[in-house]
Each structure stands twice: as structure tokens, then as C-alpha cells.
Amino acid sequence: MKIRTGTLANLKAKQEKFACLTSYDALTSQIFDEAGIEVILVGDSAGNVVLGYETTVPVTIDQMVHFGKAVSQAAKSALVVIDMPFGSYEISSSQALDSAIRIMKETSADAVKLEGARPESIKALVDAGIPVMGHLGFTPQSVNQLSGFKVQGRGSDAEKLLAQAKALESAGAFAIVLEMIPAGLAAEITRALEIPTIGIGAGAECDGQILVWTDFAGLSDRSPKFAKKYLELRSSLADAATIYRDEVKSGSFPKTEHSFD
């Protein structure tokens, strides 16, 4: 069954949680899709984990389209959402619409995601028939303005964040990612909204959860506090690469069964 934005709304109504992972290529997206992951986000986190950037800021639309095509072609059931990168929507709602149209047309994705309290841009996209996921709390594209990776929404900022979430819902967002905010605040926002919330470092009361797949699989050399490693893929790959190198050096690979007559 194809997951759609309405599917997530129905899951929230039934109080059934759902899972999301990032992916940037056909192979992992196919695996996650077959495992039943409901939402696959083609995150601009590709800038960090694929392209080696320090932040997501340098990521371009061309790069997101490249990753998005691969994921959309491989994922048959999951809802595929593509991040709109920094610089593709900040100038105006018109710029945001132009960027979103290009992403949707060239990738065949199901939706886009943009960061920050931008209800006018979200409304422009939704009015044009483009499903939009919001993103509040810690927004990685604003890491320089936020003075680093810091928890958001504490103290007097909590009321502001709740108001922003309601504004994005009113603008037509079908879901909102809540990143690195206090768990109590995330729970309050989740109860206040009719649309689903998706947590990342926001506690257990959100309607869904998302992790960067390289964190979830233990492939990253450093993982944030909120990420759980479901594998230790980095050490497994390192061990396998060491064995392979040793076998090549010793001449024990390839063997007869790996060769052609």
C-alpha cells in the first residue's frame, strides 16, 4: 500500500505511531521501503554524511534532485519527502514555489520539507498542490544563526514555538518535524495539532520518529545524544575491509570458485 499524507493523518487519529528514516540512494531506500518504514526523507543531511560538508548550508538543489531521483525510483510504498536546501526558499514565497516545482517535477517525490516558521511560503506551495512538511525547533540550515547545535524551545521560547507550529498547520503543512526541543513541549505541541508531529530529539510523545540512517545504523563516527544505534555497521565494515585487505595481500582471495575458466 502506498503511504500518502492522508495515511499519516489517519495514523495520528488512530494513535498509531510511524517511523521515518533518511536515505540518499536507491539501495538503502529500497531496503527501508521493504522493511515498512512509512516515510523516507531525502534529507539535506546528505551534505554531512555523503558529501563531507561541516553543515547542510552548502547543499544545492541540483544535489537534492540527484539524491531525490534515486530514492523516489526505489521506494514503492513509503512517502518520499525531499528537503528544500538552504537558499532555495528564503527570498520569497515565489522563489520557494519555483524551487519546489522543480524538485517535484524532476524527482517524482511525494512532498517537500522546508525549515523554519514560514507559513506564507508553505501556503503558496500547498495552494499550488505541493504537499509540505514543516520543521521547527533546531533547524540545521540555521546552525550559524543559532550559534551551534543547541536545544530550542526552552523557557519563554516554548510559547513562541507552539504558536509557530499552529501557524504552519493553518498554512496547510501536513506534518511538522520537531527537532531538539524539550520532550514536554513536543508532547504539548503534538496534542495541540491535528496534523502529525515527527520527533528527532523531541521525546517519545510525537506521532512519529525520524533518524538519520547513518546514525541509526552506527555508521557515523559520532552520533547525537538522541540517536539510538540499531547496528554497529561502522565497525563491521572496518573489520570486513581489514580481512579483505589481508586476504588480497596473502593471495587467499580470490580462490578458484571466484574465477572464470
C-alpha positions in Angstrom: 0.0 0.0 0.0 1.3 3.4 -0.9 1.7 5.7 2.1 0.3 9.2 1.5 0.0 12.3 3.6 -3.6 11.3 4.4 -2.2 8.0 5.7 -0.2 9.8 8.3 -3.2 11.8 9.4 -5.2 8.6 9.8 -2.4 7.0 11.9 -2.4 10.0 14.2 -6.2 9.8 14.5 -5.9 6.2 15.5 -3.0 7.0 17.8 -0.7 4.7 15.8 2.9 5.8 15.6 5.0 5.7 12.5 8.7 5.5 11.6 10.8 7.7 9.3 14.4 7.3 8.1 16.6 9.4 5.8 18.0 7.9 2.6 20.1 9.3 -0.2 20.4 6.4 -2.6 18.3 3.7 -4.3 19.8 0.7 -2.3 19.1 1.9 1.2 15.7 3.4 0.3 14.6 0.0 -1.2 15.7 -1.8 1.9 13.9 0.7 4.2 10.8 0.6 2.0 10.7 -3.2 2.1 11.0 -3.0 5.9 7.8 -1.0 6.1 9.3 2.4 7.0 6.4 4.8 6.4 8.4 7.9 5.5 11.7 8.3 3.8 13.2 11.7 3.9 15.8 12.7 1.4 17.5 15.0 3.9 20.0 17.7 3.2 21.9 15.9 5.9 23.4 14.3 2.8 25.7 17.3 2.9 27.2 15.9 6.1 27.1 12.2 5.7 27.6 11.8 1.9 29.4 14.9 0.7 31.5 15.6 3.8 30.4 19.1 4.5 30.5 20.5 8.0 26.9 21.8 7.8 23.9 21.4 5.5 24.3 25.0 4.3 26.3 24.3 1.1 23.9 21.7 -0.3 22.3 22.8 -3.6 19.0 22.0 -5.4 21.0 20.1 -8.1 22.4 17.8 -5.4 19.0 17.3 -3.7 17.4 16.4 -7.1 20.2 13.9 -7.7 19.6 12.1 -4.4 15.9 12.5 -4.7 15.6 10.8 -8.1 17.4 7.7 -6.8 15.2 7.4 -3.7 11.9 8.1 -5.4 12.7 5.4 -8.1 13.4 2.8 -5.5 10.8 3.4 -2.8 7.5 1.9 -3.9 5.4 2.3 -0.7 7.0 4.8 1.6 6.1 8.5 1.4 9.2 10.2 -0.1 9.8 13.7 1.2 12.7 15.9 -0.1 14.4 18.6 1.8 14.5 22.1 0.2 18.1 23.2 0.7 19.3 26.5 2.1 19.0 29.3 -0.4 16.1 27.7 -2.3 13.1 29.3 -0.5 14.3 32.1 1.9 14.0 35.1 -0.5 10.3 34.9 -1.2 7.2 32.6 -1.5 7.7 32.9 -5.2 11.2 31.5 -5.0 10.0 28.7 -2.7 7.3 27.8 -5.2 9.7 27.8 -8.2 12.2 25.6 -6.2 9.5 23.2 -5.0 8.0 22.8 -8.5 11.4 21.9 -9.9 12.1 19.3 -7.1 8.7 17.7 -7.5 8.9 17.5 -11.4 12.4 16.2 -11.6 12.3 13.7 -8.7 8.7 12.4 -8.7 8.8 12.7 -4.9 5.6 12.9 -2.8 6.3 16.1 -0.9 8.9 18.6 0.1 10.1 19.8 3.5 11.3 23.3 4.5 12.7 24.6 7.7 11.5 27.4 9.9 8.4 29.4 10.6 7.5 30.3 7.0 3.7 29.9 6.8 3.4 32.2 3.8 5.7 30.0 1.7 4.0 26.8 2.9 0.6 28.2 1.9 1.9 29.2 -1.5 3.2 25.7 -2.1 0.1 24.0 -0.8 -2.1 26.2 -2.9 -0.2 25.0 -5.9 -0.9 21.4 -5.0 2.5 20.6 -3.4 2.4 18.8 0.0 4.7 20.4 2.5 6.2 19.1 5.7 7.3 21.8 8.2 10.4 21.7 10.5 10.7 23.6 13.8 13.0 23.7 16.8 16.6 23.2 15.9 16.8 23.8 12.2 20.2 22.7 10.8 20.3 25.2 8.0 20.2 28.0 10.6 23.1 26.5 12.6 25.2 29.6 12.3 22.4 31.9 13.5 21.6 29.5 16.3 25.2 29.5 17.5 25.7 25.8 17.1 23.7 22.7 17.9 21.6 23.7 20.8 18.2 22.6 22.2 15.5 25.0 21.2 12.1 26.0 22.8 13.2 26.3 26.5 11.7 28.9 28.8 9.9 31.7 27.2 10.6 30.3 23.7 8.2 27.4 24.3 5.1 29.6 23.7 6.6 31.0 20.6 7.3 27.5 19.2 3.8 26.4 19.9 2.4 29.4 18.1 4.7 28.7 15.1 3.5 25.1 14.9 -0.1 26.2 14.9 0.7 28.7 12.1 2.3 26.0 9.9 -0.7 23.8 10.5 -3.0 26.7 9.5 -0.9 27.3 6.4 -1.5 23.7 5.2 1.5 21.7 6.3 0.6 18.0 6.5 3.2 17.3 9.3 5.9 19.0 11.3 9.3 17.8 12.3 10.2 18.8 15.8 14.0 18.7 16.4 15.9 19.0 19.6 13.2 20.5 21.8 12.2 19.6 25.4 10.0 16.4 25.4 7.3 18.1 27.4 7.0 20.9 24.8 6.9 18.4 22.0 4.1 16.5 23.7 2.1 19.7 24.2 2.5 20.6 20.5 1.5 17.1 19.5 -1.7 17.4 21.5 -2.4 20.8 20.2 -2.2 19.9 16.5 -4.4 17.9 14.3 -1.5 17.1 11.9 1.2 14.6 12.9 4.4 15.6 14.6 7.7 13.8 13.9 10.3 13.9 16.6 14.1 13.9 16.4 15.5 14.5 19.8 12.0 15.6 21.0 10.9 12.7 23.2 8.5 9.8 22.8 5.2 11.6 22.6 5.5 12.7 18.9 3.3 10.9 16.4 6.3 9.6 14.5 10.1 9.5 14.9 12.9 10.1 12.4 16.6 9.3 12.5 19.4 9.9 10.0 20.1 6.4 8.7 23.8 6.5 9.2 23.2 7.3 12.9 20.6 4.6 13.3 23.0 2.0 11.7 26.0 3.0 13.6 27.9 4.1 10.5 28.7 7.6 11.7 31.8 8.2 13.7 29.9 10.5 16.0 26.2 10.3 16.8 23.9 12.8 18.6 22.6 12.1 22.1 19.1 11.4 20.8 20.1 8.7 18.2 20.0 5.0 19.0 22.3 2.7 17.2 20.4 -0.3 15.9 23.6 -1.7 14.3 27.3 -1.2 14.6 27.8 -1.0 10.9 31.0 1.2 11.0 33.0 -1.4 13.0 31.6 -4.3 10.9 32.6 -2.6 7.7 36.0 -1.8 9.1 36.6 -5.4 10.2 35.5 -6.7 6.8 37.7 -4.3 4.9 40.7 -5.3 7.1 40.1 -9.0 6.4 39.6 -8.4 2.7 42.9 -6.4 2.5 44.7 -9.2 4.4 43.4 -11.9 2.1 44.3 -9.9 -1.0 47.9 -9.4 0.3 48.3 -13.1 1.2 46.8 -14.3 -2.0 44.0 -16.2 -0.4 41.5 -14.2 -2.3 40.3 -14.8 -5.0 40.0 -18.5 -4.8 39.1 -20.9 -7.7 35.4 -20.5 -7.0 35.7 -16.7 -7.6 37.3 -17.1 -11.0 36.2 -18.0 -14.6 37.7 -20.8 -16.7 
